[in-house]
């Protein structure tokens, strides 16, 4: 087993004392070093969990003013492929079009013999010589209204760094 060497100061030298001014000077150096570690790039956008009134100096709400994009009520999407930077799109509510509906068919049952009449349409049935084509439309359904198109969300403000000189 390795043992460490113990050292002991047996005598106090006045030059070894630490003054409060030494701490203050060291703290200033530490603060300056930490400030260099926290480099925000102008244009950086972050989610802000505080109130709009408490946005820190140098940052601005992304509301479309002061050179910021208007990100109110928007999700962020990574740029690339068909999504160019600063492009907007999407919709909060959407009404399906016919081309967006999945392929499907409707079934209508014909009577076995004779004819059936209803709602002004007649369905015929007979031998091949007397067969009449069916001309019947199923009942329309659905309201054609738009529907919500958003996943569950948690709303925060987006803020943009404008620089330490920005007010």
C-alpha positions in Angstrom: 0.0 0.0 0.0 1.3 3.5 -0.9 1.3 6.1 1.8 1.3 9.8 1.2 3.8 12.1 2.8 2.4 14.5 5.3 3.7 18.0 5.5 3.3 20.4 8.4 4.0 24.1 8.7 5.6 24.7 12.0 6.2 28.4 11.7 3.9 31.2 10.5 5.5 33.7 8.1 3.7 37.1 7.9 4.1 36.9 4.1 1.8 33.9 4.1 -1.3 35.8 5.4 -4.2 36.2 3.0 -6.0 39.5 2.9 -9.6 40.3 1.9 -8.3 42.3 -1.0 -6.6 39.1 -2.3 -10.0 37.3 -2.3 -11.6 40.2 -4.1 -8.9 40.3 -6.7 -9.1 36.5 -7.2 -13.0 36.7 -7.4 -12.7 39.3 -10.2 -10.3 37.0 -12.1 -12.6 34.0 -11.6 -15.7 36.0 -12.7 -13.8 37.2 -15.8 -12.8 33.6 -16.7 -16.3 32.3 -16.2 -17.7 35.1 -18.4 -15.4 33.9 -21.2 -16.8 30.3 -20.8 -20.4 31.5 -21.2 -20.1 32.7 -24.8 -23.5 33.4 -26.4 -23.4 34.0 -30.1 -25.5 36.9 -31.4 -28.5 35.4 -33.1 -28.7 32.4 -30.7 -32.3 31.4 -29.9 -33.2 29.7 -26.6 -36.4 28.8 -24.8 -37.1 31.1 -21.9 -39.1 29.8 -18.9 -39.3 33.1 -17.1 -41.9 35.8 -17.7 -41.7 38.2 -20.7 -41.0 41.1 -18.3 -38.0 39.3 -16.9 -36.0 38.6 -20.1 -32.3 39.3 -19.3 -30.4 42.2 -20.8 -29.0 41.4 -24.2 -31.9 39.1 -25.0 -35.1 39.9 -26.8 -38.5 38.1 -27.2 -38.8 36.5 -30.6 -41.9 38.5 -31.6 -40.9 39.7 -35.1 -39.5 43.0 -33.8 -35.9 44.3 -33.4 -34.5 41.8 -35.9 -36.0 38.7 -34.2 -38.2 36.1 -36.0 -41.8 35.9 -34.9 -41.9 32.6 -33.1 -45.1 33.2 -31.1 -47.4 30.2 -31.5 -44.8 28.2 -33.5 -42.8 25.0 -33.2 -39.2 25.0 -34.3 -38.1 22.6 -37.0 -34.5 21.9 -37.9 -33.5 23.4 -41.3 -32.3 21.1 -44.0 -33.5 19.2 -47.0 -36.7 20.9 -48.2 -36.8 23.1 -45.1 -34.7 26.2 -45.8 -33.6 28.4 -42.8 -36.2 31.0 -41.9 -38.9 29.2 -43.9 -42.4 29.1 -42.2 -45.2 26.6 -42.8 -47.7 24.3 -41.3 -51.1 25.1 -39.9 -52.7 24.8 -36.5 -56.0 23.5 -38.0 -56.5 21.5 -41.1 -59.5 20.4 -43.3 -58.9 17.2 -45.2 -59.2 17.3 -48.9 -60.5 14.3 -51.0 -56.9 13.5 -52.1 -55.8 13.2 -48.4 -58.5 10.6 -47.5 -57.3 7.0 -47.5 -58.4 4.8 -50.4 -61.7 3.1 -49.5 -65.0 1.9 -51.0 -68.6 1.9 -49.9 -70.8 -1.2 -50.0 -74.5 -1.1 -51.0 -76.5 -4.2 -50.8 -79.0 -4.9 -53.7 -82.2 -6.8 -53.2 -82.3 -10.4 -54.4 -85.5 -10.0 -56.5 -87.8 -7.4 -57.8 -87.1 -3.8 -57.3 -86.6 -1.4 -54.5 -87.5 2.2 -54.5 -86.5 4.9 -52.0 -85.5 8.5 -51.9 -86.3 8.8 -55.7 -83.8 6.2 -56.7 -84.9 2.8 -58.1 -82.7 -0.3 -58.1 -83.6 -2.9 -60.6 -82.7 -6.6 -60.8 -83.6 -9.1 -63.5 -82.3 -11.4 -66.2 -79.3 -10.3 -68.3 -81.7 -9.0 -71.0 -83.7 -6.9 -68.5 -80.9 -6.0 -66.1 -80.7 -2.3 -65.2 -77.5 -0.8 -63.8 -77.5 0.3 -60.2 -77.4 4.1 -59.8 -77.3 4.6 -56.1 -75.1 6.9 -54.0 -74.5 6.2 -50.4 -75.4 8.8 -47.8 -72.9 11.6 -47.3 -71.4 11.8 -43.9 -68.9 14.1 -42.1 -69.0 17.8 -41.6 -66.0 19.0 -43.5 -64.8 21.0 -40.5 -61.2 21.6 -39.8 -59.5 19.7 -36.9 -56.7 20.5 -34.5 -53.3 19.5 -35.9 -51.0 20.0 -32.9 -49.2 17.5 -30.7 -49.4 18.1 -26.9 -47.3 21.1 -26.0 -45.8 23.2 -23.2 -45.6 26.9 -24.0 -42.4 28.9 -23.4 -41.1 32.1 -24.8 -38.3 32.0 -27.4 -35.7 34.6 -26.9 -32.8 35.7 -29.1 -29.4 36.9 -28.0 -28.8 40.4 -29.5 -25.4 41.0 -27.8 -24.2 42.4 -24.4 -24.5 45.9 -25.8 -28.2 45.5 -26.6 -30.6 47.1 -24.3 
